[in-house]
Amino acid sequence: MELQRLCKQDSVWFEPGGAMFADSEQNKNYLRLGYSSINQSLIPEGIAIISKHVNNLLNA
């Protein structure tokens, strides 16, 4: 997943969300954010990084 690769370069990690569904092949447009162990003050920056890469990919 290109989005995941780009975000990892900026130290933002998430899991593809398809694995959370019974039929992962039909649910590839989701991601799973693990935020319970992340310092709350860092979450907005992480979301902004994900958003930046999503927008860049959509506009490429």
C-alpha positions as CSV (number, residue, x, y, z in Angstrom):
1,M,0.0,0.0,0.0
2,E,1.6,3.2,-1.2
3,L,-0.1,5.4,1.5
4,Q,1.3,3.2,4.2
5,R,4.8,3.3,2.8
6,L,4.8,7.1,2.6
7,C,3.4,7.5,6.1
8,K,6.0,5.2,7.6
9,Q,8.7,7.5,6.1
10,D,7.2,10.3,8.3
11,S,7.0,7.9,11.4
12,V,3.2,7.5,11.1
13,W,2.1,3.9,11.3
14,F,-1.3,2.3,10.6
15,E,-2.6,-1.1,9.5
16,P,-4.6,-1.8,6.4
17,G,-8.2,-2.1,7.6
18,G,-9.2,-5.0,5.3
19,A,-7.8,-7.5,7.9
20,M,-10.5,-6.4,10.3
21,F,-13.3,-7.6,8.1
22,A,-14.5,-11.2,7.3
23,D,-13.8,-10.6,3.6
24,S,-10.6,-8.6,3.5
25,E,-10.5,-8.6,-0.3
26,Q,-13.8,-6.6,-0.4
27,N,-12.7,-4.1,2.2
28,K,-9.5,-2.5,0.9
29,N,-10.5,1.1,1.4
30,Y,-10.1,1.2,5.1
31,L,-7.2,1.7,7.5
32,R,-6.9,1.0,11.2
33,L,-5.4,3.7,13.4
34,G,-3.9,2.6,16.7
35,Y,-4.1,5.6,18.9
36,S,-4.6,4.2,22.5
37,S,-0.8,4.0,23.1
38,I,0.1,7.3,21.4
39,N,0.6,10.5,23.3
40,Q,-2.6,12.5,22.7
41,S,-0.7,15.6,21.7
42,L,0.9,13.8,18.7
43,I,-2.4,12.6,17.2
44,P,-3.3,15.8,15.2
45,E,0.1,15.8,13.7
46,G,-0.2,12.2,12.6
47,I,-3.6,12.8,11.1
48,A,-2.2,15.8,9.2
49,I,0.6,13.6,7.8
50,I,-1.9,11.0,6.7
51,S,-4.1,13.7,5.1
52,K,-1.1,15.2,3.3
53,H,-0.1,11.9,1.7
54,V,-3.7,11.0,0.8
55,N,-4.1,14.4,-1.0
56,N,-0.8,14.0,-2.7
57,L,-1.7,10.5,-4.0
58,L,-5.2,11.7,-5.1
59,N,-3.7,14.7,-7.0
60,A,-0.8,12.7,-8.6
